[in-house]
Amino acid sequence: MAAATRSSKLPLPVLRALRKLGQDIRDARRRRRIPVAVMAERASISRTTLSKVEKGDPGVSFGLYATVLFVLGFVERLGDLADPGRDELGLALEEERLPQRIRRPSTPRSGPRGGAQDR
């Protein structure tokens, strides 16, 4: 019942994305012809946990998803998930905050402090 309560609190797009990730992981494992038992052993998880990963269970830790992706050779892609360079919305918002005009910094005037101390 705890898993149902947890997943009911998640937004539907998140649940769909997790389900798709799980299906994609399962498809990648099958394409590589890796049996469930072997995959679970390589990821140091139980077959039951691997089954949950492949179903997109939101109760499975992100670290376990990452480990399974590592075993499949996809771990490099994890670093790109929230890459600031690919964050179109964040870049657009940042661009809106850029100043319209950039002023040159004022040059210091030589005055009472400027004389003998600078030499």
PAZAPA-4460 file (N, C-alpha, C; in steps of 0.05 Angstrom, whole numbers, plus 32768, in hexadecimal, padded with zeros to 4 digits):
% residues 119
    n_x    n_y    n_z   ca_x   ca_y   ca_z    c_x    c_y    c_z   seq   type   mol
   8010   7FE8   8000   8000   8000   8000   8011   8019   8000     1      M     A
   8029   8017   800C   803B   802F   800E   8043   8038   7FF2     2      A     A
   8049   8025   7FE0   8051   802C   7FC5   803A   803A   7FB6     3      A     A
   8022   8031   7FBA   800B   803E   7FAD   8007   805A   7FB7     4      A     A
   800B   805E   7FD1   8008   8079   7FDD   801E   808B   7FD2     5      T     A
   8036   8081   7FD1   804D   8091   7FC7   8048   8099   7FAA     6      R     A
   8041   8086   7F99   803E   808C   7F7D   8025   809E   7F78     7      S     A
   8011   809D   7F89   7FFA   80AE   7F85   8000   80CB   7F8A     8      S     A
   8015   80D0   7F99   801D   80EC   7F9E   802F   80F8   7F88     9      K     A
   8039   80E7   7F77   804A   80F0   7F61   8039   80FA   7F4A    10      L     A
   8043   810F   7F3C   8034   8119   7F24   8033   8103   7F0F    11      P     A
   801E   8102   7F01   801A   80EE   7EEC   8030   80EE   7ED7    12      L     A
   803A   8105   7ECE   8051   8104   7EBB   806A   80F7   7EC7    13      P     A
   806E   80F9   7EE1   8085   80EC   7EEE   8081   80CE   7EED    14      V     A
   8069   80C5   7EF4   8064   80A8   7EF3   8067   809D   7ED7    15      L     A
   805D   80AC   7EC4   8060   80A3   7EA8   807D   80A1   7E9F    16      R     A
   808D   80B5   7EA7   80A9   80B6   7EA0   80B8   809E   7EAD    17      A     A
   80B2   8098   7EC6   80BE   8082   7ED4   80B6   8067   7EC7    18      L     A
   809D   8065   7EBF   8093   804D   7EB2   80A2   8049   7E97    19      R     A
   80A5   805F   7E88   80B4   805D   7E6F   80D1   8056   7E73    20      K     A
   80DD   8062   7E88   80F9   805C   7E8E   80FC   803E   7E94    21      L     A
   80EA   8034   7EA4   80EB   8017   7EAB   80E8   8006   7E92    22      G     A
   80D5   800D   7E80   80D1   7FFD   7E68   80EA   7FFF   7E56    23      Q     A
   80F5   8016   7E55   810E   801A   7E44   8125   8009   7E4F    24      D     A
   8127   8009   7E6A   813C   7FF8   7E77   8137   7FDB   7E70    25      I     A
   811E   7FD2   7E73   8118   7FB6   7E6D   811F   7FB0   7E50    26      R     A
   8117   7FC2   7E3D   811C   7FBD   7E21   813A   7FBC   7E1B    27      D     A
   814A   7FCE   7E28   8167   7FCE   7E24   8173   7FB4   7E2F    28      A     A
   8169   7FAB   7E45   8174   7F91   7E50   816E   7F7A   7E3D    29      R     A
   8155   7F7A   7E33   814E   7F64   7E20   815E   7F66   7E06    30      R     A
   8161   7F7E   7DFB   8171   7F81   7DE3   818E   7F76   7DE7    31      R     A
   8198   7F7A   7DFE   81B3   7F70   7E05   81B3   7F52   7E0C    32      R     A
   819B   7F47   7E0D   8198   7F2B   7E14   81A4   7F24   7E30    33      R     A
   819F   7F36   7E43   81A8   7F32   7E5E   8191   7F27   7E6E    34      I     A
   8193   7F0E   7E79   817E   7F03   7E89   817A   7F14   7EA3    35      P     A
   8162   7F13   7EAE   815B   7F22   7EC6   816E   7F1B   7EDC    36      V     A
   8174   7F02   7EE1   8186   7EFA   7EF7   81A2   7F06   7EF3    37      A     A
   81AC   7F06   7EDB   81C7   7F11   7ED6   81C7   7F2F   7EDA    38      V     A
   81B2   7F3C   7ED0   81B1   7F59   7ED2   81AF   7F61   7EF0    39      M     A
   819F   7F53   7EFF   819C   7F59   7F1B   81B6   7F55   7F2A    40      A     A
   81C5   7F40   7F23   81DF   7F3A   7F2F   81F3   7F50   7F28    41      E     A
   81F4   7F59   7F0F   8206   7F6E   7F07   8200   7F88   7F15    42      R     A
   81E7   7F8E   7F1A   81DF   7FA6   7F27   81DF   7FA4   7F46    43      A     A
   81E5   7F8C   7F50   81E6   7F86   7F6C   81CB   7F8C   7F79    44      S     A
   81B5   7F84   7F6C   819A   7F86   7F76   818C   7F6C   7F73    45      I     A
   8175   7F6A   7F80   8165   7F51   7F7E   8155   7F52   7F63    46      S     A
   814C   7F3A   7F5B   813C   7F39   7F43   8122   7F48   7F47    47      R     A
   8117   7F47   7F60   80FF   7F56   7F66   8103   7F74   7F62    48      T     A
   8119   7F7E   7F6B   811F   7F9B   7F68   8123   7FA2   7F4B    49      T     A
   8130   7F91   7F3C   8133   7F95   7F1F   8118   7F96   7F12    50      L     A
   8106   7F85   7F1A   80EB   7F85   7F0F   80DD   7FA0   7F15    51      S     A
   80E1   7FAA   7F2D   80D5   7FC4   7F34   80E1   7FDA   7F23    52      K     A
   80FB   7FD9   7F1E   8108   7FED   7F0D   80FC   7FEC   7EF1    53      V     A
   80F9   7FD4   7EE7   80EF   7FD1   7ECC   80D1   7FD8   7EC9    54      E     A
   80C3   7FDA   7EE0   80A8   7FE4   7EE0   80A6   8002   7EE5    55      K     A
   80BD   800E   7EEC   80BC   802B   7EF1   80B2   8032   7F0D    56      G     A
   80B6   8020   7F20   80AC   8024   7F3B   80B9   803D   7F48    57      D     A
   80A9   8051   7F50   80B5   8069   7F5C   80C1   8064   7F78    58      P     A
   80BC   804D   7F84   80C7   8048   7F9E   80E4   803E   7F9D    59      G     A
   80EE   8038   7F85   810A   802F   7F82   811C   8047   7F82    60      V     A
   8132   8046   7F90   8143   805D   7F92   814F   8064   7F76    61      S     A
   8155   807E   7F74   8161   8088   7F5B   817C   807B   7F57    62      F     A
   818A   8076   7F6C   81A4   8069   7F6A   81A3   804D   7F5D    63      G     A
   818D   803E   7F63   818A   8024   7F57   8184   8026   7F39    64      L     A
   8173   803A   7F32   816F   803F   7F15   818A   8045   7F08    65      Y     A
   819A   8057   7F14   81B3   805F   7F09   81C6   8046   7F06    66      A     A
   81C6   8035   7F1A   81D7   801D   7F19   81CE   800B   7F02    67      T     A
   81B5   8007   7EFE   81AB   7FF6   7EE8   81B2   8003   7ECD    68      V     A
   81B0   801E   7ECB   81B8   802C   7EB3   81D6   8029   7EAE    69      L     A
   81E6   8029   7EC3   8203   8024   7EC1   8208   8009   7EB5    70      F     A
   81FB   7FF5   7EBF   81FF   7FD9   7EB5   81F9   7FD8   7E98    71      V     A
   81E5   7FE7   7E8F   81DD   7FE7   7E73   81EE   7FF9   7E61    72      L     A
   81FF   8009   7E6E   8211   801B   7E5F   8205   8037   7E59    73      G     A
   81F1   803F   7E69   81E4   8058   7E65   81EA   806D   7E7A    74      F     A
   81FD   8068   7E8C   8201   807A   7EA3   820A   8096   7E9A    75      V     A
   8218   8099   7E84   8221   80B3   7E7B   820A   80C6   7E76    76      E     A
   81F4   80BB   7E6E   81DC   80CB   7E68   81D0   80D8   7E81    77      R     A
   81D5   80CC   7E98   81CA   80D7   7EB1   81D4   80F3   7EB6    78      L     A
   81EE   80F8   7EAF   81F9   8112   7EB3   81ED   8128   7EA3    79      G     A
   81DF   8120   7E8E   81D2   8134   7E7C   81B6   813A   7E83    80      D     A
   81AA   812C   7E96   818E   8130   7E9D   8187   814D   7EA4    81      L     A
   8197   8159   7EB5   8191   8174   7EBE   81A8   8187   7EB6    82      A     A
   81B6   8181   7EA0   81CC   8191   7E97   81C3   81AE   7E92    83      D     A
   81D0   81C1   7E9F   81C8   81DD   7E9C   81C9   81E7   7E7F    84      P     A
   81DC   81DC   7E70   81DE   81E4   7E54   81C7   81DB   7E42    85      G     A
   81B8   81C7   7E4C   81A1   81BD   7E3C   8187   81C5   7E49    86      R     A
   8188   81D6   7E5D   8170   81DF   7E6B   8165   81F8   7E5C    87      D     A
   8154   81F3   7E48   814A   8208   7E38   813A   821D   7E48    88      E     A
   8129   8214   7E5A   8119   8227   7E6A   812C   8237   7E7C    89      L     A
   813E   822A   7E89   8151   8238   7E9B   8162   824C   7E8C    90      G     A
   816B   8245   7E74   817B   8257   7E64   816B   826F   7E5B    91      L     A
   8151   826A   7E53   8140   8280   7E4B   813B   8293   7E62    92      A     A
   8136   8288   7E7A   8131   8299   7E91   814A   82A9   7E98    93      L     A
   8161   829D   7E96   817A   82AA   7E9C   817F   82C1   7E88    94      E     A
   8178   82BC   7E6F   817C   82D1   7E5A   816A   82E9   7E5F    95      E     A
   8152   82E4   7E6A   813F   82FA   7E70   814B   830C   7E85    96      E     A
   815B   8301   7E97   8166   8311   7EAD   817F   831F   7EA6    97      R     A
   8189   831C   7E8D   81A1   832A   7E85   819C   8348   7E84    98      L     A
   81AF   8358   7E8C   81AB   8375   7E8B   81A8   837F   7E6E    99      P     A
   8197   8393   7E6A   8193   839E   7E50   81AB   83AE   7E47   100      Q     A
   81B9   83BA   7E5A   81D0   83CB   7E53   81E6   83C5   7E67   101      R     A
   81FE   83C3   7E5D   8214   83BE   7E6F   8225   83D7   7E6F   102      I     A
   822A   83E1   7E87   823A   83F9   7E8A   8257   83F2   7E91   103      R     A
   8268   8403   7E87   8285   83FF   7E8D   8289   8407   7EAB   104      R     A
   829B   83F9   7EB7   82A1   8401   7ED3   82AE   841D   7ED3   105      P     A
   82A8   842C   7EE7   82B3   8447   7EE8   82D1   8445   7EEE   106      S     A
   82E1   8456   7EE2   82FE   8455   7EE7   8304   8465   7F00   107      T     A
   8316   845B   7F11   831C   8469   7F2A   832B   8484   7F23   108      P     A
   8322   8499   7F30   832F   84B3   7F2D   8347   84B5   7F3F   109      R     A
   835C   84C2   7F36   8372   84C7   7F48   836B   84DE   7F59   110      S     A
   836E   84DB   7F72   8367   84EF   7F85   837A   84EE   7F9C   111      G     A
   8370   84F5   7FB4   8382   84F6   7FCB   838E   84DB   7FD1   112      P     A
   8381   84C6   7FCB   838C   84AB   7FD1   839F   84A2   7FBC   113      R     A
   839D   84AC   7FA4   83AB   84A1   7F8D   83C9   84A7   7F8C   114      G     A
   83D3   84BA   7F98   83EE   84C4   7F94   8404   84B1   7F9D   115      G     A
   8410   84B7   7FB3   8429   84A9   7FBC   8425   848C   7FC3   116      A     A
   840D   8484   7FCB   8409   8468   7FD2   840B   8455   7FBB   117      Q     A
   8405   845E   7FA3   8406   844C   7F8B   8422   8449   7F81   118      D     A
   8435   8459   7F8A   8450   8457   7F7E   8461   8443   7F8B   119      R     A
***
